[in-house]
Amino acid sequence: MEKIFLDILRPDDWHVHLREGEILSSVLPFTYENFRSALIMPNLDAPITNISLAENYYNEIRKQIPRGIEFTPNMTLYLTNDLSKNEIEKVSNHEYIKAIKMYPKGATTNSDLGISDFKDFHHLFEVMEESGVILSIHGEVTDEKVDVFERESVFIEEVLTKIIEQFPNLKIVLEHITSADTVKFVNEQSMVAATITIHHLMVNRNIMLSKGIRPDFYCAPILKTEYDRRALVQAAISGNGKFFLGTDSAPHVAGKKIASCGCAGIFSSPLAIPLLIQLFEEHSSLEKIELFMSRNGRAFYGLRQHKDRVRYVKRSKSIEVIKDIKTSEGKITVFNPNGEIYWEKEN
Ligand SMILES: [Zn+2]
């Protein structure tokens, strides 16, 4: 019989951009209402490069979460030359700072401080390896000579394999993976896990480019082929502990996104869970969704499993779907390639 209820542990989002100021206040409710915790990215206009900045940012987020809502913002530090061994040791015992984020210089929004030579950080990787601190990686090279569709695979070949070789016990999360080759690579490594976004699971580069350009599907790393999308879906629905949800929800207002040179980033927090449920349902894999959304990430990050549960209900007609949110700087489009949404959280 067709399933009309889904009872699961409340999901976690292992990669989200909440920004700051008014945008933070506008997008945050979609994260704390839908997720039990989220790993908050540090690439603000002034990036979060040390513990004290992360603690301030945490407090700013915390004070906007209404009483009675159970939500943990897990924080990250942006890897730069300013980070010391001592700070990393402190991170290893920190209550809510859970990873160090490495951006290649210029790979995405606010990554100008990112790193260009990975050898400069070997002394820090050593401490992370010893103390069990997770390295979270935006895995793309940014060399303009490398084709935009090849940047993840070249990064793996030229950078990541070297880091793994030298630091075999360093725990790594390769963020927002995009291709069949990367799924295979992650499967072969003992200490590497990966986040997968809802948009890389649902759309491909043809959908983005072939019948007119769809700026709302433009993201970094860029969407790949249908073959790659299918491999990502197989990884997600497999239940394999190496793969878990990180939405990479990244709000940009319309004026910056729909422009002659538009920003990369997809705002997916509001509908990510119902879209995922529909996707797993189409693949007859609903019994694996709790692993992908609620268990695998926590296990890899070594966090205790919480006991909060949530129930989703399938309606016979599409629910009324949110299309965008409005801010004083413009609207932000909500990712929803399906149009119709049948699953919703039971209140
Ligand atoms: Zn991101």
Boltz pocket constraint, residues with backbone or C-beta under 6 A from the ligand:
constraints:
  - pocket:
      binder: B
      contacts: [[A, 15], [A, 17], [A, 41], [A, 220], [A, 248], [A, 250]]
      max_distance: 6.0
